[in-house]
Amino acid sequence: MSSRTTHRPGRFFQAHQIVKEHQSPGEHSESRRLHRILLIRHAESGGSGHGAAGRYRGIASGNRGLAYIRRSLSGSGRETWRRKGAAVTRPERLRELDLLRFLAALAVVLFHFTGFWGEGAWPDPAREVFPELAPLARFGYLGVDLFFVISGFVILMSAWGRGPGEFGISRLVRLMPAYWVSVLLGAAVYGIFRQGNGVPGLVLPNLTMLQGGLGLRNVDAVYWTLWVELHFYVLAAILAAIGITYRSCLVFMAVWMFGGLFADEAGHELLQVMLVPTWSPYFIAGMAFFLIHRFGPTLLLWGYVAVSYLLALRWGAWRAENAFRDADEVVVSAVITGIFAVMALVATGRLRWLRWRGLTVLGALTYPLYLVHSQLALPLLDAIYPGLNRWAALAVVIAASLLAAYAVHRLVERPGAAWMRARLRAALEPIRSSAPPPMPRLGDHGDHGDHGGQGGQGGQGGQGGQGGRGGDGLNGSEPRDRTPADAMQR
């Protein structure tokens, strides 16, 4: 008997040897790469790993060996990688997230069209036009809370195994093509119909998506959520530069959580801007849910979720009292509880039965739907209402928004993202070629709508020309990213 067998090698070496016996030369190269990754992961976990050869040998025949190793890398017992012939496919898309994103976007759309109290797309406040729907639709602004939790989940999934450069490219190609169309649409609506905020002096700053940091008005008030997302992307890029591992994520979430609490309690304005404590509990919860999904539930991860949930309840109650003063705090708390509950079902695989392929299409519509629905409704409702009754006009404007979103996705997002990705990656290649190879990624969930298009509350103040009907007031005027006391003083 060989000395290797006598000394009982660890399970990762045994797995490599067993899989090697059943592989072609081309497959052997792939397994060697995965074997090295497993050794690194094994050293990080600190486990001995003896006595597992039987499990590996039992599944090593045929093409199943690599699938098992990839399941080990994914950190869960679910098969996240498949092998078809000689090709390795991406992890299966979480279509339940597509459904949740679309439902959240629809809630925001209904909030704008039927539940909003201020000046919007209708000649009169939307809740006066639809008094039957307003008692329910007025809570549609909470769709943004769900969007941010989903964003924390999907962005961590997308960033895993990527460096900051590749992560930045993925975000730029995801956000910018449809966003540029939306800004130009706002400029056209203002130029032709004198509605909205697309005044000439604001268009160029808005095309950068940095107008929030410059203190300038948004062309469309719903862009405020993109500014919040950019804060999260910068923090995620820093995490990617450090190196994304299970442990680094735990440290990152703790620092962000307690840093936000300190910024809030101390009234530290710079930290409030950097750490967005108003919204960080949702992103942190989403990250924790992803770690539960990938590595399995632990008491520590549920602890992160619980603390984030309590902080979300706190800020939700504050918004109900100060920004949405007719919103029932009990209902708001119940909706936030439902958001965390449904994301817990996603994280633990309880919604895996939602596998209809059409959900992917709905998920792809979410971001452009968010970007175009407000601007499109302004001239459209002027043209058809009150010639059509209110219900028919509502159906037309929602259908038109969905069709426009589909057109933007097919004609702008997909080709625009491919064009940008190729050129940005070519520009990054000299840097990437000199860097060490990254850890294998779990998958990017198609890069569809990490934030999926958030809308809802919070207008954007600042400088710039005043637009016509449907301007910043469309989404309310909630102060953001400040302590409650500071926000109330403004």
C-alpha positions in Angstrom: 0.0 0.0 0.0 1.3 3.5 -0.9 2.5 5.9 1.7 -0.3 8.3 0.7 -2.9 5.8 1.6 -1.2 5.0 4.9 -1.1 8.6 6.0 -4.8 9.2 5.2 -4.7 12.4 3.1 -7.3 15.0 3.7 -10.6 14.9 1.9 -9.8 17.6 -0.6 -6.7 15.8 -1.9 -8.7 12.5 -2.0 -11.5 14.2 -3.9 -9.0 15.4 -6.5 -7.4 12.0 -6.9 -10.8 10.2 -7.2 -12.2 12.7 -9.7 -9.0 12.5 -11.7 -9.5 8.8 -12.2 -12.7 9.4 -14.1 -11.7 12.4 -16.2 -10.4 13.1 -19.6 -7.1 15.1 -19.9 -9.1 18.3 -20.6 -11.3 17.8 -17.6 -8.3 17.0 -15.4 -6.9 20.5 -15.9 -10.3 21.9 -14.7 -10.3 19.7 -11.6 -6.7 20.7 -10.8 -7.8 24.4 -10.7 -10.8 23.7 -8.5 -8.6 21.5 -6.3 -6.3 24.4 -5.6 -9.2 26.6 -4.7 -10.6 23.9 -2.4 -7.2 23.8 -0.6 -7.3 27.5 0.0 -10.9 27.4 1.2 -10.1 24.4 3.4 -7.1 26.3 5.0 -9.3 29.3 5.6 -12.0 27.2 7.3 -9.4 25.4 9.5 -11.0 22.0 9.2 -9.2 18.7 9.0 -11.5 17.1 6.5 -10.5 13.4 7.1 -12.8 10.5 6.5 -14.7 11.9 3.6 -13.3 9.8 0.8 -16.3 7.6 0.6 -18.6 10.6 -0.1 -16.3 11.8 -2.9 -15.8 8.3 -4.4 -19.5 7.7 -4.5 -20.2 10.7 -6.7 -17.0 10.8 -8.7 -18.1 8.6 -11.6 -18.9 10.2 -15.0 -19.1 14.0 -14.9 -20.5 14.3 -11.4 -17.1 14.8 -9.7 -16.7 18.4 -10.8 -20.3 19.2 -9.9 -19.7 18.0 -6.4 -16.5 20.1 -6.0 -18.4 23.1 -7.3 -21.1 22.5 -4.8 -18.4 22.5 -2.1 -17.2 25.8 -3.4 -20.7 27.3 -3.4 -20.9 26.5 0.3 -24.3 24.8 0.2 -25.7 21.4 -0.6 -27.7 22.7 -3.5 -26.3 22.1 -7.0 -25.3 25.5 -8.2 -23.1 24.3 -11.1 -24.0 21.8 -13.8 -22.0 20.1 -16.5 -23.4 19.5 -19.9 -20.9 17.6 -22.1 -17.6 19.6 -21.8 -19.2 22.9 -21.0 -19.8 24.3 -17.5 -23.0 26.4 -17.2 -23.7 29.3 -14.9 -25.5 28.9 -11.6 -29.3 28.7 -11.9 -30.9 32.1 -11.8 -33.0 33.0 -8.8 -36.2 33.8 -10.5 -38.0 34.4 -7.2 -35.9 37.6 -7.0 -37.1 38.6 -10.4 -40.7 38.3 -9.3 -40.1 40.2 -6.1 -38.3 43.0 -8.0 -41.2 43.3 -10.4 -43.8 43.3 -7.6 -41.8 46.0 -5.8 -41.6 48.1 -8.9 -45.3 47.7 -9.5 -46.0 48.9 -6.0 -43.9 52.0 -6.6 -45.7 52.7 -9.9 -49.1 52.3 -8.2 -47.9 54.6 -5.4 -47.1 57.3 -8.0 -50.2 56.9 -10.1 -52.8 56.2 -7.4 -51.5 56.8 -3.9 -49.3 60.0 -4.1 -50.7 63.1 -2.3 -48.6 65.8 -4.1 -48.3 67.2 -7.5 -47.7 64.4 -10.0 -48.7 63.1 -13.4 -52.4 63.7 -12.9 -53.9 67.2 -12.9 -55.0 66.5 -9.3 -53.2 64.6 -6.5 -53.3 60.9 -7.4 -55.0 59.9 -4.2 -57.9 62.2 -4.9 -58.2 60.8 -8.4 -58.3 57.2 -7.0 -59.8 57.4 -3.4 -60.6 53.7 -3.6 -57.0 52.6 -4.1 -55.2 55.3 -2.2 -55.6 53.7 1.3 -53.5 50.7 0.1 -51.4 52.3 -2.7 -50.1 55.0 -0.4 -47.9 52.3 1.2 -46.4 51.4 -2.2 -43.4 53.7 -1.4 -42.2 50.8 0.8 -41.3 49.0 -2.4 -38.0 50.8 -2.3 -37.2 49.0 1.0 -37.6 45.7 -0.7 -35.5 46.9 -3.6 -32.6 47.8 -1.3 -32.7 44.4 0.5 -32.6 42.6 -2.9 -29.7 44.9 -3.9 -27.6 43.9 -0.9 -28.2 40.2 -1.8 -27.5 40.5 -5.5 -24.7 42.9 -5.4 -22.7 40.7 -3.0 -23.5 37.7 -5.3 -22.3 39.8 -8.3 -19.1 41.1 -6.6 -18.0 37.7 -5.2 -14.8 36.7 -6.9 -14.4 40.0 -8.8 -11.9 42.7 -8.3 -13.0 46.3 -7.9 -12.3 47.0 -11.6 -14.5 44.2 -12.9 -17.1 44.9 -10.3 -17.2 48.6 -11.4 -17.6 47.6 -15.0 -20.5 45.3 -14.2 -22.3 48.2 -12.4 -21.6 50.8 -15.1 -22.9 48.6 -17.9 -25.9 47.6 -15.8 -27.0 51.1 -14.8 -25.9 53.6 -17.4 -27.5 52.8 -20.9 -31.1 52.8 -19.7 -30.4 55.7 -17.3 -29.1 57.9 -20.1 -32.2 57.2 -22.1 -34.3 58.2 -19.1 -32.4 61.5 -18.7 -32.8 62.3 -22.4 -36.5 61.4 -22.2 -36.9 63.9 -19.3 -35.1 66.6 -21.3 -37.5 65.9 -24.3 -40.6 66.0 -22.1 -39.5 69.3 -20.7 -38.4 70.7 -24.1 -41.6 69.7 -25.9 -44.3 69.8 -23.2 -42.7 72.1 -20.5 -43.3 69.4 -17.9 -40.9 67.8 -15.4 -37.4 68.9 -14.4 -35.5 68.3 -17.6 -34.3 71.8 -18.0 -31.2 72.2 -20.2 -28.8 73.2 -17.3 -29.5 70.0 -15.5 -29.2 67.4 -18.3 -25.5 67.2 -18.5 -24.9 66.9 -14.7 -27.6 64.3 -14.5 -26.0 62.2 -17.3 -23.1 61.6 -14.8 -25.5 60.3 -12.1 -23.5 62.5 -9.7 -26.0 65.3 -9.4 -26.9 64.3 -5.9 -23.4 64.9 -4.7 -23.2 68.2 -6.6 -26.4 69.5 -4.9 -28.3 69.7 -8.1 -31.9 68.8 -8.9 -32.7 65.4 -10.4 -34.3 65.4 -13.9 -36.6 62.8 -12.5 -37.1 62.8 -8.7 -36.9 59.0 -8.5 -33.2 59.2 -9.3 -32.5 59.7 -5.6 -32.4 56.0 -5.1 -29.6 55.7 -7.6 -27.5 58.0 -5.5 -28.1 55.8 -2.5 -27.1 52.8 -4.6 -23.9 54.5 -5.6 -22.9 54.7 -2.0 -23.3 51.0 -1.6 -21.4 50.3 -4.8 -18.4 52.3 -3.6 -18.4 50.4 -0.3 -18.8 47.1 -2.2 -15.9 48.0 -4.4 -13.7 48.7 -1.3 -14.7 45.2 0.0 -13.8 43.7 -3.4 -10.4 45.4 -3.2 -9.8 43.9 0.2 -11.0 40.5 -0.9 -14.5 39.1 -0.5 -14.6 36.1 1.8 -17.1 34.9 4.4 -15.1 36.5 7.2 -14.4 39.8 5.4 -18.1 40.1 4.8 -18.9 39.6 8.5 -16.4 42.3 9.4 -17.6 44.6 6.7 -21.2 44.4 7.7 -20.4 44.9 11.4 -18.2 48.0 10.7 -20.9 49.4 8.4 -23.7 48.7 10.8 -22.1 50.2 14.0 -20.4 53.0 12.0 -23.9 54.0 10.8 -25.2 53.9 14.3 -22.4 56.1 15.5 -22.9 58.6 12.6 -26.6 58.8 13.4 -26.2 59.2 17.2 -23.2 61.6 17.0 -24.7 63.6 14.1 -21.5 63.2 12.1 -22.5 64.6 8.7 -19.6 63.2 6.7 -20.2 59.7 8.0 -23.9 60.0 7.4 -23.2 60.8 3.8 -20.7 58.0 3.4 -22.6 55.3 5.3 -26.2 56.2 4.6 -27.5 55.0 7.9 -31.1 55.6 6.8 -30.9 52.8 4.3 -27.8 50.7 5.3 -29.9 48.2 7.4 -31.6 47.0 4.2 -28.3 46.5 2.3 -26.7 44.8 5.3 -29.7 42.5 5.7 -29.5 41.6 2.0 -25.8 40.7 2.3 -26.6 38.5 5.3 -29.4 36.8 3.4 -27.0 36.0 0.6 -24.5 34.5 3.0 -27.3 32.4 4.4 -28.2 31.3 0.9 -24.6 30.4 0.0 -23.1 29.0 3.2 -26.2 28.0 5.2 -27.9 29.6 8.2 -26.0 30.3 11.4 -27.0 32.0 14.6 -24.5 34.8 13.8 -26.0 35.5 10.3 -29.5 35.5 11.7 -28.2 38.0 14.3 -27.2 40.4 11.6 -30.6 40.0 10.0 -32.3 40.6 13.4 -30.3 43.8 14.1 -30.9 45.1 10.6 -34.6 44.4 11.0 -34.8 46.4 14.2 -33.0 49.3 12.6 -35.3 49.1 9.6 -38.3 49.3 11.8 -36.9 52.3 13.6 -36.3 54.2 10.3 -39.6 53.0 8.9 -41.5 54.4 11.9 -39.6 57.7 11.7 -40.5 58.1 8.0 -44.1 57.3 8.7 -44.2 60.0 11.3 -42.2 62.7 9.6 -42.2 62.2 5.9 -45.4 60.3 5.2 -47.5 61.6 8.1 -50.7 59.8 7.2 -49.0 56.4 7.0 -50.0 54.1 9.8 -46.8 53.0 11.7 -48.4 49.6 12.4 -49.0 49.0 8.7 -45.5 50.2 7.8 -43.9 47.9 10.4 -46.0 45.0 9.1 -44.9 45.6 5.5 -41.2 45.8 6.6 -41.7 42.6 8.5 -43.1 40.9 5.4 -40.1 42.1 3.4 -37.7 40.5 5.7 -39.8 37.4 6.0 -40.0 36.8 2.2 -36.3 37.4 1.8 -35.7 34.8 4.5 -37.7 32.4 2.4 -35.5 33.2 -0.6 -32.3 32.8 1.4 -33.3 29.4 2.7 -34.6 28.1 -0.6 -38.3 28.0 0.3 -39.2 29.8 -2.9 -37.2 27.7 -5.3 -40.4 26.3 -6.8 -40.9 29.7 -8.5 -39.2 28.6 -11.8 -41.4 30.1 -14.5 -39.0 31.5 -17.2 -41.3 34.4 -17.8 -40.2 35.8 -14.4 -36.8 36.6 -15.9 -38.5 38.9 -18.4 -40.4 40.6 -15.6 -37.2 41.1 -13.7 -35.5 42.6 -16.8 -38.3 45.2 -17.1 -38.0 46.4 -13.5 -35.2 48.9 -13.9 -36.3 50.6 -17.2 -39.9 50.6 -15.8 -38.8 52.5 -12.8 -36.8 55.0 -15.0 -39.4 55.8 -17.6 -42.9 55.5 -16.0 -43.0 59.0 -14.4 -41.7 60.9 -17.4 -43.8 59.0 -19.8 -47.0 59.6 -17.8 -46.7 63.4 -17.9 -47.5 64.0 -21.6 -49.5 60.8 -22.0 -52.1 61.6 -19.3 -52.4 65.2 -20.7 -53.3 63.7 -24.0 -55.8 61.1 -22.9 -57.3 62.4 -19.6 -60.0 63.3 -19.0 -61.1 62.2 -22.5 -60.8 58.7 -21.1 -62.2 57.8 -17.8 -59.7 57.5 -14.9 -59.6 53.7 -14.9 -59.0 53.4 -18.6 -56.4 56.2 -18.5 -54.6 54.3 -15.6 -54.6 51.1 -17.6 -53.2 52.9 -20.7 -50.4 54.6 -18.8 -49.3 51.4 -17.0 -49.4 49.4 -20.3 -47.5 52.1 -22.1 -44.9 52.2 -19.3 -44.4 48.4 -19.5 -44.1 48.5 -23.3 -41.6 51.4 -23.1 -39.6 49.5 -20.5 -39.5 46.4 -22.7 -38.3 48.5 -25.7 -35.6 50.2 -23.6 -34.4 46.8 -22.4 -34.3 45.1 -25.8 -33.1 48.1 -27.9 -30.9 50.0 -25.4 -29.9 48.0 -22.3 -28.8 44.8 -24.0 -26.8 46.1 -26.9 -25.6 49.1 -24.9 -24.3 46.9 -22.1 -22.5 44.6 -24.5 -20.9 47.5 -26.3 -19.8 49.2 -23.0 -18.6 45.9 -21.5 -16.3 45.1 -24.4 -14.7 48.5 -24.4 -14.3 48.9 -20.6 -12.9 45.4 -20.3 -10.4 46.1 -23.0 -9.3 49.3 -21.1 -9.0 47.2 -17.9 -7.1 44.3 -19.5 -3.6 45.7 -19.0 -4.3 46.0 -15.2 -6.1 42.7 -15.0 -3.4 40.7 -16.8 -0.8 41.7 -14.2 -3.0 40.8 -11.3 -3.3 37.3 -9.7 -6.3 35.2 -10.8 -9.5 35.8 -8.8 -11.4 33.2 -6.9 -14.2 31.6 -9.0 -17.4 33.5 -8.9 -20.7 32.0 -7.8 -22.4 33.9 -10.6 -23.9 37.3 -11.2 -27.6 36.5 -11.4 -27.6 37.9 -14.9 -26.7 41.4 -13.7 -30.4 42.2 -13.9 -31.5 44.9 -11.6 -29.4 44.6 -8.5 -31.4 47.5 -7.3 -33.9 46.7 -10.0 -35.0 50.2 -10.3 -36.0 51.8 -7.0 -38.5 54.4 -6.8 -40.7 55.8 -4.1 -40.2 58.4 -1.6 -37.9 61.3 -1.3 -37.6 64.3 -3.7 -34.3 65.8 -4.4 -33.7 69.4 -3.4 -30.9 71.6 -4.5 -30.2 74.0 -7.3 -31.3 74.1 -10.9 -34.3 75.3 -12.8 -37.8 74.6 -11.7 -39.7 72.2 -13.9 -43.4 72.0 -14.6 -45.9 69.5 -13.2 -44.5 66.2 -12.2 -41.2 67.6 -10.9 -39.5 66.8 -7.7 -42.7 66.7 -5.8 -43.7 63.5 -7.6 -41.9 61.4 -5.0 -42.4 63.5 -2.0 -39.8 65.5 -0.1 -38.4 63.2 2.5 -35.1 64.2 3.9 -32.5 61.5 3.6 -29.3 60.3 5.1 -29.5 62.6 8.1 -30.4 62.0 11.7 -34.1 62.5 12.4 -33.4 65.7 14.3 -31.3 67.2 11.6 -33.8 66.3 8.9 -36.6 67.9 10.8 -34.7 71.2 11.2 -34.4 71.7 7.4 
